């Protein structure tokens, strides 16, 4: 793991497209701003873990593609 010390307002670059800026520091809390292309997913670790868990559950679902094709979509009128 690379560990960098930064002060408020200082920036870290990840490649050409991603910029991480230290926005504020209050006590033991650091606020950071992340500027990245929309194609790059950016999540807090706990959200990323939840997405991974949901994907694993979906991958283990017993519903087949054939069964899904039997579902009808109803449009609201």
C-alpha positions in Angstrom: 0.0 0.0 0.0 1.3 3.4 -0.9 0.8 5.9 1.9 0.9 9.6 1.1 0.7 12.6 3.4 -1.4 15.5 2.0 -2.7 18.8 3.5 -6.0 20.5 2.9 -6.2 21.6 -0.7 -3.5 19.3 -1.9 -4.1 16.8 -4.8 -3.2 13.2 -5.7 -3.4 12.1 -9.4 -4.2 8.6 -10.4 -3.3 8.4 -14.1 -4.4 11.2 -16.4 -8.1 11.0 -15.6 -8.5 10.7 -11.8 -7.9 13.5 -9.3 -8.3 13.2 -5.6 -8.3 16.4 -3.6 -8.2 16.8 0.2 -11.2 19.1 0.7 -11.3 19.4 4.5 -9.8 17.9 7.7 -11.6 18.1 11.0 -10.3 16.0 13.9 -10.0 12.4 12.7 -12.3 13.0 9.6 -10.9 13.8 6.2 -13.2 14.9 3.4 -11.9 14.1 -0.1 -13.2 15.1 -3.5 -12.8 12.6 -6.4 -12.9 13.8 -10.0 -13.1 10.7 -12.3 -14.7 9.9 -15.6 -18.3 8.6 -15.3 -17.2 5.3 -16.6 -15.1 4.7 -13.4 -17.2 3.5 -10.5 -16.3 5.2 -7.2 -17.9 3.8 -4.0 -17.2 3.8 -0.3 -15.9 0.4 0.8 -19.2 -0.6 2.6 -21.3 0.2 -0.5 -18.9 -1.7 -2.8 -19.1 -4.7 -0.5 -22.9 -4.6 -0.6 -22.9 -4.4 -4.4 -20.6 -7.4 -4.5 -22.8 -9.3 -2.1 -25.9 -8.6 -4.2 -24.1 -9.6 -7.4 -23.1 -12.9 -5.8 -26.7 -13.6 -4.7 -28.0 -12.8 -8.2 -25.4 -15.1 -9.8 -26.6 -17.9 -7.5 -30.3 -17.3 -8.2 -32.1 -20.4 -9.5 -34.1 -18.4 -12.1 -33.1 -19.2 -15.6 -33.1 -16.9 -18.6 -35.9 -19.0 -20.1 -38.0 -18.4 -17.0 -37.4 -14.7 -17.2 -38.7 -14.6 -20.7 -42.1 -15.6 -19.4 -42.5 -12.5 -17.4 -44.8 -9.8 -18.8 -44.2 -6.1 -18.4 -47.3 -4.1 -17.6 -47.3 -0.4 -18.5 -49.0 2.1 -16.3 -52.0 3.8 -17.9 
